[in-house]
Amino acid sequence: MNARHGRSNVVAMLVAMLTVASVDVGAQMRAGLWLDVFVQADDGTPVTDLSRGDFVVQQGGEIGRILDAELIEWPLRVVILLEESTRVAGYLAHLRNGLPQLVDGLPEGSEVAVVLFASRPRTLVETTTDLGAVREAFDQYFARRGANVNMFQAFRETVDRLYSDYAEGPVIATITGDASTNVARRRVERVAEQVTETGTTVHALVLNTQAVTRQAGIARGFSEMTGGWVEEVSSPSVAVVRRLTELGQVIAERAAARPARYLVTFQPPAEADDQAAEITIAVRRPQVRVQVRGQSDSRER
């Protein structure tokens, strides 16, 4: 999605891969369009001091008018995806001790949900900022007898929910045995597209249940694809608690380094040669990275 603008005074920019052919041009000009724009310095720190005059928008070779650029709150959305099959039963005591440590490490104001899965996923905690309630809910975590494991279905439904909610930069923390699953390639590709569009990061704690090293599976694969944290515990031990504590710290550290998020409202140029041309947005500042992330649509305000 990244590109460069030809104007000499625009150093950082991103081509937002959007078309507006389906949006009434008259409505565009009256109400304007908006984009979620994420900005960070080259060293990874968020850039939080931009104003309307720092942004440039272009369509069809013409400059549009920036109406507003608002720095907005960006709560951290975390889904803890936790296996509850009998194959992880030996790890249960250590998981119950370690999961509250994971939650304690999350930033204040995090929006957290807990989803359990074996043959099918089920929600233990709906999305909430009450981290105390999340910690208490782990008292209800038990291994379910006789349940087969369908890791992919749980992961797919979680990603689909985040995608439908227009979540931006969410985190999925998976704790699972993560054995290999035979899934049709097109289904995996569909989920991968949604993960990419939402900017999801997947972290994985793999609990070895097969007496093999480096178990391969859905959680590890998506963690590696998204640059997430992944660790494996070879057998039930206090190492589980240490890894879960570390995971909470990793999530918090990465959240602190997330880009600043701006809601940029603009009027497309009336004189643009092609009203269906792609929109580009840039920042008049050197050593800055700009990103428009999310589902590819323009939405009227």
N, C-alpha and C positions, 0 to 999 in steps of 0.2 A: 504494500500500500504506500510505500514511501516514494517520493519523487522530488525533483528540484524545480524551482520556479525560475524563469528567465530574468526577472528583475534583479538588478545588482544589489538593491538594498534589502532583499529578502534572503536570509541565510538559511533558515531552517524551514522545512515545509513537509507536508504530507499530501498526497493525492487521495482524497476521500473517494472511494470507488462507489459513487452514487450516481444515479440518473434521476431526473425529475420530470421525465416525459409524462408520467401518469398523474402528476400534480398540476392542477389548474394554474397557469402562469399568472392570471389576474389575482388569484388568492395568494400566490407567492409574494407578489409585489405589495399587496395590502398588508399582509400579516407577517411576512418574512418567514424564513426557515431557521431551524436551529440544529446544531451539531454538538455532540459531546466530544470535547477536545482535551487530550491528555498531554501535559507538557512537563519535561524534566530536563535538567542540565546534562551535559555529556558525562559528568561524573556520577549520574544517577540520582542526584538530589532533586526534590520537587521544586518547580518554579512557581511561586505563589504571588508574585507582585506584578502580574501583567494586567493591563487595562485594555479598553476597547481599541485604542489607537495602536496597540502592539500587534494586532491581528490583521491579516490581509486575506481576502477571499476573492477567487477568480472563477469565472465560468465562460467557456467559449471565447477565450482570449480577451475578455473584458473584466474590469475590476468591479466587484459588488460593494455594497455599502454595509459596513458593520454597524448594527443597531445597538448591540450590548454584548458584553463579555463578563460573565459572572462566575467568580470562583465559588464552587459549591462543595458541600460536605459529601464525603464519599465513604460511607461506613463499610467496614470489612465484612464480607459475607463468607461464612465458613460452614461447610457441611462435613460432619464427622460420619463417615460411612464405615460401619462396624459389623464385621461378620459375627454371626451368632450360631453357627453350625457346631455339631459335636466335634468336628475335627480340631477346633480351637479350645475345646473344654479344658485341656491341661494348662492353658495360658490364662484362664479366667481370673484367678486370684490376682495375678500380676496386672492384668488389664484393669481390673477394678481399682487397684491402687494407683495405677499410672494415668488413667484417663482424667481424673480431676486435676492432676498436675499439668496435663496438656491445656486444659481449659483455663487454669490459673495463669498460664503464660500468655494468653491472648490479650490484645489491647482492649482497654475499656471502651464500651460501646459497640463491640463486635456483635454481629447478628449471627447466631449459631443455631444450627439444626442438627439433630442426631437421627440417622437412619440406620436401622438394623437390617441385616439380610442373611438369608440362607437360600432356600429355594425361591423366595420372593422377598422384595424389600418391604419394610413396614416402618413407619415413622414413630420414633420414641419421643422426640421433642420437636415440635414445630419451631420454625424460626423465631428466635427471641433474643433480646439483649440481657435477659436475666441469667447471668452466668451461674449464679447460685442454684437456680432451678435445674440447669443443665447438669451440674455436678451431682445433685441429689438424684437425678434420673438414672444415673449409672447403677444405683442400688437395684434397679429393675432389669439389669442386664444378666441374662443367663444363657447357657448353651441349650439349643433346642434339639431334642432327640429326633433321630430319623429324618432330618431335613437335608435334602440334597443342596448343593451350592450352585447358585447361578450368579456369579460375580458380574457378568456383563449386563444382565438385566437390571441389577441394582444400580450399576454405574450409568447405564443409558437413561434410566428414569430420573436419576439425580441430575444429570447434565441437561436433560430435556426440561426439567422444572426450572433450572437456573436460566436456560435460554428463553423460556416463555416469560419469566419474570423480568427480562431485560437486565439481568445481573451483570455488573461490570467488574471484571477482575476478581471473580470469586475464587475461593480455595476449597478443594475437596481433599480432606485428610482421610485416607483409607487405611484401615487396619484389618488385615485379611491373610488367610493362608495362600491365596492367589495362585492356585494351580492353573495350568494352561486350560484355556477354554476354546473349543472349536466354534468359531463364529464366522458367518459369511463376511467376506471382505467388504461388500457394499455397506453392511450395517456398521462395521467399524469405521469406515470412511465417513459415514454420515455423522457419527458421534464426534469424530475428530474435527470435522468442520465446525460443529457447534462449540466445541472446546476452544478452537482457535478464535472464532468470532466473538466469544464472550471474554476472551483473555483469561480463561480459567487456568489456574495452576493446580496440579495434582501432586500431592505428597503421599508416600506409601511406607507403612511399616509392614513388612512381610514376615509373617510368623511361619517358620518352616515346619511343615507337617508331613513332609515326604522323605525326610532323611537324605535330601540332596542339597547341593549348594546352589545359590543364585537361582531360586525358583523363577521361572518366567511366567508371566500372566498379564492380565488386563491392567492391574494397578501399577506394576513396574513399568509396563510399556508406555502408559500415558504419563507417568511421572517423568520418564526419560524424555518423552516428546515435548513436555511443557517446561523442562528445566527444573522440575521439582526435586524435593528431598526424598531420598529412598534409602532405607536401611532394612537389613534382614536380621532377625534373631533366630539362632539355630535351634534353641530349645527353651522351654519355660524356665525363666530365671528373673532375677531382679533387673537384668538388662532391659527387660520390657519397660519397666518404670523409667529407667534412665533415658531410653529412646523416646518415650512419649513426652517426657519433660523437655528434651531437646527439640522435639517437633514443635511444641508450643512456642519455644523461644525463636525458632526459625521463622515461623509464621509471623510473629510479632516484628522481628527484624526486617523482614521483607515488606511488611505493611508500612513500616516507617519510611521506607525508601520508595514507596509508590509515587508515580507522577501526580502532579496537581491536576485537578479536573475542572474544566471551564465549560459553561454552557454559553456557546457563541451564537447569537442571533444575527441574521443578515438578510438583506434584500438582494436577490440575484440581479445582475445588471440587465436593464431593459433592452440595451443595445447589443446583447450577446448574439453572435451569429447563429449559434445553435443552442436553443433553450434546453435541449436534452443532453448537452455536453457534460462531461464530468466536472465536479466541483473540486477545486483545490483550496486548501487553507494553509496559511503560513504565518510565521512569527518574525517580526523585525528585530531579531536579536541573535547574535552569534552564539555558537556552542550550545545550542538548544535542540532537543529532539521533540518533535510534534507527532502526535498519533491520534487518529480517529478510530476508535475501536467499537465493535458491536455489530448488530445486524445491519445489513446494507439497505437502509431505507431512509428517506427524508420524511420528517414528520412536522406538520404545521402546528404552530402554537396557537 
